[in-house]
Amino acid sequence: MSSVQDERGSLVEKPFEATSIDVASQFSASLGKVILAAQAALLVVLFLFFNYDSTEDYSTQKYIVFRDIMVMLLLGFGYLMTFLEKYGLGAVGFTMLLTALNMECNLIIESVLTGTLSISMDSIINAEFSAATLLISFGALLGRTTPLQMCLISIAESLFYAINKILIVFGLFRAEDVGGTLTIHMFGAFFGLAASYALGPQEKESASNNAASRVSDVFSLVGTTLLWVYWPSFVGATETDVDENEMHCLINTIMSLIGSTGAAFYMSQYLNKGKFDAVHIQNSTLAGGVAIGATARLAMGPGVAFIVGLIAGSVSVLGYFYSSPFLEEKLGLYDTCGVANLHGYPSVVGGLLSILLVLFNSKAEFLVYGLGVQSIVQALAVLATIAAASISGYLTGSYVLRNPLSFADVPDYEDAVWWIGEF
């Protein structure tokens, strides 16, 4: 839809009309080839090299974790991004496509990097983590890219994510990051922001489509509540075999989410003269889950976890209120979903706090280094992740997001471009 003037000079909405080039048809062949190639690659690899893992490593609890995380990905992330009034189908539909495609690639890449050529519930859950990283990046680019471009980014990011996670954070540095504050949230956010920066500023007339309605905001809040409920399972996903670690992950995450929820509601009404901003509530209430991931299995105490949430929620709201306008006006960096504020800044908070919080439980069996050294390692892992994500994101965006001149006439944030229906 776009606005035009009628005979009386009033602005009215007119339906989206195809430009001189049918964009969906133009990209159809290439998109189909990419999707088909991914299926073919996984099929060949599965038949030639892979088998089931041992049943000794299986438990029903792992399937429950898989199910909880998949609800977060398809329903939580998907519906969280439906705040765009004219891009609801794209938000939910492309979330499903990109999740499946990224998981397929990750199953191959992580198996090669770890030398474990088998399919297990653990490897599938790890593939879900990779997909979560991609969906975070997708949020920064939401509505401004073609399905083909996002599929290519999905494939590329699955590789860069695995390299950072396996070879750098857990390989070179052996840092503590049980809930993915660094490897998932930080990497996904800075990768997406760098790709968005490479795409350039939003200069189309259709920029006005980047708007919400009361209905779309409610659907987005449904995604928020689903993410909130299942987030503890996400953070404790790898700890189901160790009761104490799992308990710490779950309790610390819950307390941090409670803290960020309280902080988000307080900060939102404080900055808006008594009224709440739906954007703050949809996103900043979840910031505690982002920040606590790096240290969730530490015996830090529920009070400390609550403070982590308070800090993360406050920083997130401040980001939406001050940082987003600054990035757009001064740097030309357009972040559709505000992933810098939900995932970027809170992940930096969580990473920096991990430098201090590893001191609370420095003799824990799962920490590789002793007092002091582990803190240095955490700091190095934060810096390395930001650098790896930013560089790989910018390079990927510079290559994949180059659009032909004809694309300048194609509306952004518009389902009618890519979906069949009455719009």
C-alpha positions in Angstrom: 0.0 0.0 0.0 1.1 3.6 -0.6 -0.5 7.0 -0.2 -1.8 9.1 -3.1 -3.9 12.2 -3.4 -7.5 11.9 -4.6 -9.4 14.6 -6.6 -10.0 16.7 -3.4 -6.3 16.6 -2.5 -6.8 14.1 0.4 -4.3 11.3 1.1 -5.8 7.9 0.4 -4.3 4.4 0.4 -3.9 2.5 -2.9 -3.0 -1.1 -3.2 0.6 -2.2 -4.1 1.1 -2.4 -7.8 3.8 -4.4 -9.5 6.7 -2.3 -10.8 8.1 -2.6 -14.3 9.8 -5.7 -13.1 7.9 -8.5 -11.4 10.3 -8.8 -8.4 9.0 -12.2 -7.1 9.3 -13.7 -10.6 12.7 -12.2 -11.1 14.1 -13.9 -8.1 12.1 -17.1 -8.2 14.6 -19.3 -10.2 17.6 -18.3 -8.0 15.6 -18.7 -4.8 14.4 -22.1 -5.8 18.0 -23.2 -6.7 19.3 -22.1 -3.3 16.6 -23.9 -1.4 16.9 -27.0 -3.6 20.7 -27.0 -3.3 20.5 -27.0 0.5 18.2 -29.9 0.6 20.3 -31.9 -1.9 23.5 -31.2 0.1 22.0 -32.4 3.3 20.5 -35.4 1.7 23.8 -36.5 0.2 25.7 -36.0 3.4 23.1 -37.8 5.5 23.2 -40.9 3.2 26.9 -41.0 2.8 28.3 -40.0 6.1 25.8 -39.7 8.9 24.0 -42.1 11.2 22.1 -42.0 14.5 24.0 -41.3 17.7 24.1 -43.8 20.6 20.9 -44.2 22.6 23.0 -43.8 25.7 23.1 -40.1 25.1 19.4 -39.8 24.5 16.7 -38.7 27.0 13.1 -37.6 26.7 14.2 -34.4 28.5 16.3 -33.5 25.5 13.3 -33.7 23.2 11.4 -31.5 25.6 14.2 -28.9 25.3 14.1 -29.2 21.5 10.4 -28.6 21.6 10.7 -25.6 23.9 13.4 -24.0 21.7 11.4 -24.6 18.5 8.4 -22.8 20.1 10.8 -19.9 20.7 12.0 -19.9 17.2 8.9 -20.3 15.1 6.3 -18.8 17.4 8.3 -16.5 19.7 10.7 -14.9 17.2 8.2 -15.2 14.4 5.3 -13.4 16.2 7.7 -10.9 18.0 8.5 -9.6 14.5 4.8 -9.2 13.4 4.7 -5.7 14.8 5.0 -4.4 11.2 1.5 -3.9 10.1 2.1 -4.9 6.5 4.7 -7.6 7.0 3.1 -10.2 9.2 3.3 -13.0 6.7 6.9 -12.2 6.0 7.8 -12.2 9.7 6.3 -15.6 10.5 6.6 -17.3 7.1 10.2 -16.4 6.4 11.1 -17.2 10.0 10.1 -20.8 9.3 12.0 -21.0 6.0 15.2 -19.5 7.4 15.1 -21.6 10.6 14.9 -24.8 8.6 17.6 -23.7 6.1 20.0 -22.6 8.8 19.5 -25.8 10.8 20.3 -27.9 7.8 23.5 -26.0 7.1 24.5 -26.1 10.8 24.1 -29.9 11.1 26.7 -30.3 8.4 29.1 -27.5 9.4 29.3 -28.2 13.1 29.7 -32.0 12.5 32.6 -31.2 10.3 34.2 -28.8 12.7 33.8 -31.2 15.7 34.4 -34.4 13.8 31.2 -35.9 15.0 29.3 -37.4 12.0 26.1 -38.4 13.7 22.6 -37.0 14.2 21.6 -36.7 17.9 19.2 -34.6 19.9 22.3 -32.6 21.0 23.3 -31.8 17.4 19.7 -30.8 16.6 19.5 -28.5 19.6 22.9 -27.0 18.6 21.4 -26.4 15.1 18.5 -24.6 16.8 21.0 -22.3 18.6 22.4 -21.5 15.1 19.0 -20.7 13.8 18.3 -18.4 16.8 21.4 -16.5 15.9 20.3 -16.1 12.3 16.8 -14.9 13.4 18.4 -12.2 15.6 20.2 -10.9 12.5 17.0 -11.2 10.5 15.4 -8.8 12.9 17.9 -6.0 12.0 17.1 -6.5 8.3 13.4 -7.3 8.5 11.3 -6.1 5.6 14.3 -4.7 3.6 15.7 -7.8 2.0 14.5 -10.3 -0.5 13.9 -14.0 0.5 16.8 -15.0 -1.7 19.1 -12.6 0.1 18.0 -13.8 3.5 18.6 -17.5 2.4 22.1 -16.6 1.3 22.7 -14.8 4.6 21.3 -17.8 6.5 23.8 -20.1 4.8 26.8 -17.8 5.3 26.0 -17.0 8.9 25.7 -20.7 9.8 29.3 -21.0 8.8 30.6 -17.8 10.6 28.5 -18.6 13.7 30.0 -22.1 14.0 33.6 -20.8 13.5 33.1 -18.2 16.2 31.5 -20.6 18.6 33.5 -23.8 18.2 36.9 -22.4 17.2 37.1 -19.1 19.0 34.9 -18.8 22.0 34.8 -22.4 23.1 38.0 -23.5 21.3 40.7 -20.8 21.5 39.5 -19.0 24.6 37.4 -21.8 26.3 35.1 -19.1 27.8 32.0 -19.6 29.9 28.8 -19.0 27.9 26.3 -21.7 28.7 23.2 -19.7 27.6 24.6 -18.1 24.4 25.0 -14.5 25.5 28.2 -14.2 23.4 27.9 -16.9 20.8 24.2 -16.4 20.0 22.9 -13.0 21.1 26.0 -10.9 20.7 27.1 -12.6 17.4 23.6 -12.5 15.9 23.1 -8.8 16.8 26.4 -7.4 15.6 26.3 -9.6 12.5 22.8 -8.3 11.6 23.7 -4.7 12.4 26.9 -4.8 10.3 24.9 -6.3 7.4 22.3 -3.6 7.8 25.0 -0.9 7.7 26.3 -2.5 4.5 22.8 -2.3 3.0 22.7 1.4 3.7 20.2 3.9 5.0 16.4 3.6 4.3 15.7 6.1 1.6 12.6 4.6 -0.1 9.2 6.2 0.0 7.9 2.9 1.5 9.8 3.7 4.7 6.4 4.7 6.1 5.4 1.0 6.0 7.7 0.6 9.0 4.8 1.1 11.3 2.7 -0.8 13.7 -1.0 -1.0 14.5 -2.9 -2.0 17.6 -3.5 -5.5 16.2 0.1 -6.0 15.1 1.4 -4.9 18.4 -0.8 -7.4 20.2 0.5 -10.2 18.0 4.0 -9.1 18.7 3.3 -9.2 22.5 2.1 -12.8 22.0 5.6 -13.6 20.7 7.1 -11.8 23.7 5.2 -13.9 26.2 6.1 -17.1 24.4 9.8 -16.2 24.5 9.6 -15.2 28.1 8.0 -18.5 29.2 10.4 -20.8 27.3 13.6 -18.7 27.7 14.8 -20.7 30.8 14.7 -23.9 28.7 16.9 -22.2 26.1 19.5 -21.2 28.6 19.6 -24.5 30.4 19.4 -26.7 27.3 22.8 -28.2 27.5 22.7 -28.9 31.3 19.9 -31.5 31.5 22.4 -34.1 32.7 23.6 -32.1 35.7 20.9 -31.3 38.1 22.8 -28.5 40.0 23.8 -26.7 36.8 20.3 -27.0 35.3 18.8 -25.6 38.5 21.1 -22.7 38.5 20.4 -22.0 34.8 16.6 -22.1 35.3 16.4 -20.1 38.5 19.0 -17.5 37.5 17.2 -17.0 34.1 13.8 -16.6 35.7 15.0 -14.1 38.3 16.8 -12.1 35.6 13.7 -12.1 33.4 11.6 -10.9 36.3 14.2 -8.1 36.9 14.2 -7.0 33.3 10.4 -7.0 33.1 10.1 -4.7 36.1 12.9 -2.5 34.8 11.3 -2.3 31.3 7.9 -1.2 32.6 9.4 1.3 35.0 11.8 2.9 32.4 9.1 2.9 29.7 6.6 4.9 31.7 9.3 7.1 33.2 10.6 8.2 29.8 7.1 8.6 28.3 5.5 10.7 31.0 3.4 7.9 32.5 2.5 5.9 29.4 4.0 2.6 28.2 5.7 2.2 24.8 4.7 -1.2 23.3 8.1 -1.5 21.7 9.8 -1.4 25.1 7.5 -4.0 26.6 7.7 -6.3 23.6 11.5 -6.4 23.7 13.2 -5.0 26.8 11.3 -7.3 29.1 13.4 -10.1 27.6 16.7 -8.4 28.0 17.4 -10.3 31.3 17.4 -13.6 29.4 20.0 -12.2 27.0 22.3 -10.9 29.7 22.2 -13.8 32.1 23.2 -16.5 29.5 27.0 -16.2 29.9 26.9 -16.9 33.6 23.6 -18.7 34.2 25.1 -21.9 35.7 27.2 -20.0 38.2 26.1 -20.1 41.9 25.9 -16.3 41.9 22.7 -16.2 44.0 19.2 -15.3 42.9 19.7 -11.7 44.1 22.6 -11.1 41.8 20.7 -12.7 38.9 17.8 -10.3 39.6 20.3 -7.3 39.5 21.6 -8.5 36.1 18.0 -8.4 34.8 17.4 -4.9 36.2 20.5 -3.6 34.5 19.8 -5.3 31.2 16.2 -4.2 31.1 17.1 -0.6 31.8 19.9 -0.5 29.3 17.6 -2.0 26.7 14.8 0.7 27.1 17.4 3.4 27.1 18.7 2.0 23.8 15.3 2.1 22.2 14.7 5.7 23.4 18.1 7.2 22.6 20.3 4.9 20.6 18.0 3.9 17.8 17.3 7.5 16.6 21.0 8.2 16.9 22.1 5.2 14.8 19.5 6.1 12.1 20.2 9.9 11.9 24.0 9.9 12.4 25.2 6.6 11.0 22.5 5.7 8.6 22.1 2.3 10.3 18.5 1.1 10.2 17.7 -1.6 12.7 14.1 -2.7 12.0 13.5 -4.7 15.2 15.9 -2.9 17.4 18.2 -5.9 17.8 20.9 -3.6 19.1 18.7 -2.8 22.1 17.3 -6.3 22.8 20.3 -8.5 21.9 23.3 -6.2 21.3 23.6 -4.0 24.4 22.2 -6.6 26.9 24.7 -9.1 25.5 27.5 -6.6 26.1 26.2 -6.1 29.6 26.1 -9.8 30.2 29.6 -10.3 28.7 31.1 -7.6 30.8 29.4 -8.8 34.0 30.7 -12.3 33.3 34.2 -10.9 33.8 33.1 -10.1 37.4 30.6 -12.9 38.1 33.1 -15.8 37.3 34.8 -14.7 40.5 31.7 -15.7 42.5 32.2 -19.4 41.6 35.9 -19.5 40.5 36.3 -23.1 41.6 33.4 -24.4 39.7 34.3 -27.6 37.8 33.0 -26.3 34.5 35.3 -23.3 34.5 38.5 -24.0 32.7 40.7 -21.4 34.3 41.3 -20.2 37.8 40.7 -17.0 39.6 41.6 -14.0 37.5 42.5 -15.8 34.3 38.9 -16.8 33.6 37.9 -13.1 33.8 40.6 -12.1 31.2 39.3 -14.9 29.0 35.7 -13.7 29.2 36.9 -10.2 28.2 38.8 -11.5 25.2 35.8 -13.6 24.1 33.6 -10.6 24.2 36.0 -8.5 22.0 36.6 -11.4 19.6 32.9 -12.1 19.1 32.1 -8.5 18.4 34.9 -8.3 15.9 34.1 -11.6 14.2 30.4 -10.8 13.9 30.9 -7.3 12.7 33.5 -8.2 10.1 31.7 -11.3 8.8 28.3 -9.5 8.8 29.6 -6.5 6.9 31.4 -8.6 4.3 28.3 -10.8 3.9 26.0 -7.8 3.6 28.3 -6.0 1.2 28.2 -9.0 -1.2 24.7 -10.4 -0.7 22.7 -7.2 -0.3 23.7 -5.4 -3.5 20.4 -4.6 -5.2 19.8 -3.7 -8.9 18.6 -0.2 -9.6 15.2 -1.5 -10.4 14.8 -2.6 -6.8 14.6 1.0 -5.7 11.0 1.0 -6.7 10.0 -2.1 -4.8 8.3 -1.2 -1.5 9.9 -2.4 1.8 8.0 -3.9 4.7 5.3 -5.1 2.2 3.8 -8.6 2.2 2.2 -8.0 -1.2 5.6 -8.1 -2.9 6.3 -11.7 -1.9 2.9 -13.3 -0.9 -0.3 -14.1 -2.7 -3.4 -12.5 -1.2 -5.6 -9.5 -1.0 -3.6 -6.7 0.5 
